Amino acid sequence: MPRLLVINSSGRNTRSITRRLTGQFAEHWLAAHPKGELIERDVTLQRPTPVDEAWIASAFAPPEARSQAMQAALSESEALLAEIEAADALVFGVPMYNFGLPAQLKAYFDQIIRVNRSFTFDPEAAEPYQPLLADKPTTVIVSVGDGDLLPGGPMAELNFLEPHLTTMLGFIGLRSLEFVRVGYEEFQDGRLKRALESAEQAVARRVVAL
Ligand SMILES: Cc1cc2nc3c(=O)[nH]c(=O)nc-3n(C[C@H](O)[C@H](O)[C@H](O)COP(=O)(O)O)c2cc1C
């Protein structure tokens, strides 16, 4: 049974553009996969725990040397990684907050980017970092208040969100990546309407191409 993992991160539960578009993505995907299953991960409603001393000590200990308490410190990370591994495709909804990603989504990435679990590090190797997750189609739906921050726009150099997401996802192996973007959420004029229409079409096209 095909599975789609839907990850939302907007702090808004109503009026959210990214939630609306991940919802449309899921509807199109279910129409294309009537026997498919949605896995929903909402990092605002169920906030990932920021990593701490116990998590770090456990993550860097060899698996065979981990006590039960150490294993417990990684149980959330394991569960989040298992969700990704069980999915055939992923869709993220990501608002831009202060030129980057929401803190709750950063906590999610800190949980899933883990040495010898989602990537390897060998300082002697020609390529010291290798991803460990299987690649799968990953769609990132981004909404920003000011569309001038989007790629090609006059303020694009201030967009730290997309390079950061691309780097983190690619680092663990998720490289078949496509962004769907909505600009001008804070400009309640024709530009927002046009951006939304174009994003809705991009979402429908992406699902067909999966
Ligand atoms: C805390 C916060 C920080 C924001 N920072 C930015 C920003 O740096 N640049 C920008 O263009 N828009 C910014 N915005 C606007 C959001 O990116 C925009 O409202 C987006 O549509 C939010 O996604 P959502 O509609 O899914 O909630 C910010 C909004 C909030 C709430």
The ligand as a MOL file (V3000), in Angstrom:
LIG
                    3D

  0  0  0     0  0            999 V3000
M  V30 BEGIN CTAB
M  V30 COUNTS 31 33 0 0 0
M  V30 BEGIN ATOM
M  V30 1 C 6.8760 34.5520 13.2070 0
M  V30 2 C 6.7380 34.8940 11.7530 0
M  V30 3 C 7.8640 35.2710 11.0300 0
M  V30 4 C 7.7650 35.5760 9.6760 0
M  V30 5 N 8.8850 35.9140 8.9860 0
M  V30 6 C 8.7940 36.1990 7.6670 0
M  V30 7 C 9.9510 36.5430 6.9200 0
M  V30 8 O 11.0770 36.5510 7.4040 0
M  V30 9 N 9.7950 36.8710 5.6130 0
M  V30 10 C 8.5760 36.8400 5.0000 0
M  V30 11 O 8.4990 37.1250 3.8120 0
M  V30 12 N 7.4730 36.4790 5.6780 0
M  V30 13 C 7.5450 36.1650 6.9890 0
M  V30 14 N 6.4270 35.7890 7.6870 0
M  V30 15 C 5.1590 35.6040 6.9380 0
M  V30 16 C 4.9190 34.1310 6.6260 0
M  V30 17 O 5.9810 33.5510 5.9260 0
M  V30 18 C 3.6380 34.0050 5.8190 0
M  V30 19 O 2.5660 34.5300 6.5820 0
M  V30 20 C 3.3280 32.5660 5.4410 0
M  V30 21 O 2.1790 32.5420 4.6210 0
M  V30 22 C 3.1040 31.6930 6.6720 0
M  V30 23 O 2.7290 30.3780 6.2980 0
M  V30 24 P 1.2520 29.8460 6.6040 0
M  V30 25 O 0.3390 30.7090 5.7660 0
M  V30 26 O 1.2500 28.4460 6.1890 0
M  V30 27 O 1.0080 30.0260 8.0720 0
M  V30 28 C 6.5020 35.4970 9.0350 0
M  V30 29 C 5.3670 35.1120 9.7740 0
M  V30 30 C 5.4750 34.8150 11.1170 0
M  V30 31 C 4.2580 34.3880 11.8740 0
M  V30 END ATOM
M  V30 BEGIN BOND
M  V30 1 1 1 2
M  V30 2 1 2 3
M  V30 3 2 2 30
M  V30 4 2 3 4
M  V30 5 1 4 5
M  V30 6 1 4 28
M  V30 7 2 5 6
M  V30 8 1 6 7
M  V30 9 1 6 13
M  V30 10 2 7 8
M  V30 11 1 7 9
M  V30 12 1 9 10
M  V30 13 2 10 11
M  V30 14 1 10 12
M  V30 15 2 12 13
M  V30 16 1 13 14
M  V30 17 1 14 15
M  V30 18 1 14 28
M  V30 19 1 15 16
M  V30 20 1 16 17
M  V30 21 1 16 18
M  V30 22 1 18 19
M  V30 23 1 18 20
M  V30 24 1 20 21
M  V30 25 1 20 22
M  V30 26 1 22 23
M  V30 27 1 23 24
M  V30 28 2 24 25
M  V30 29 1 24 26
M  V30 30 1 24 27
M  V30 31 2 28 29
M  V30 32 1 29 30
M  V30 33 1 30 31
M  V30 END BOND
M  V30 END CTAB
M  END
